[in-house]
Amino acid sequence: MTKNLKISLALVALVLAVVAALLAANRTPDAPAADDANAEAAPADVLVREDSHRLSTAKDGKVTVVEFLDLECESCRAAFPYVEQLRKEYEGRVTFVMRYFPIPSHKNAELAARAVEAAAAQGKLEAMYQKMYETQESWGDQQVSHEKTFRGFAEELGLDMKKFEADWKDPATAKRVEKDRKDGLALGVQGTPTFFINGKRPQIQSPDDFKAAIEAELAK
């Protein structure tokens, strides 16, 4: 097999993984059903809170993509590189917002979200968020706590461990994560990843559909 063929197959595999991610049904049982096609735009003050994490910011604020994600979700991990690609492609033109939506059946999802939030308190949200997805295969989908694993990530990122531990275990941090999840439920989020583009959930069947939905909003 030639090197070029290997690269081509890898790219095809990535696209298929992203498609699967966007169509996956990591559902949470307490989410209300929603009809995306007929739904009105989500309330802006619920979709993006003042303290919501903006991974990228557009100066004109014309287009905002919000992702409700679960750091232990395999579909979210599959979508992650494509989201990162879109962030680079639309840098300065599209705002990307990350919101936590840990699925209760994922033992380490809420713990991971709190670890990211604690890292954010030291300016390392993006580094920890990326670390979680890059290593998810080693700790995800397991019924044992990976508290030690996440503590190791904090050390690798050079965080002040005393502050990290305090923030990680602070009830206010858990409350912050749960607030995101409750907003997701109120907005009809049923699984992860769930994307909103300018308050609407587009009908996404492929990565091209995702990009087309962004382009359509930019063209308005």
Secondary structure, DSSP 8 states (H G I E B T S, - for coil): --HHHHHHHHHHHHHHHHHHHHH--EE-TTS----TTT-----HHHHS-TT-EEEE--TT---EEEEEE-TT-HHHHHHHHHHHHHHHHTTTT-EEEEEE---TT-TTHHHHHHHHHHHHTTT-HHHHHHHHHHHHHHHSS-SS--HHHHHHHHHHTT--HHHHHHHHH-HHHHHHHHHHHHHHHHTT--EESEEEETTB----SSHHHHHHHHHHHHH-
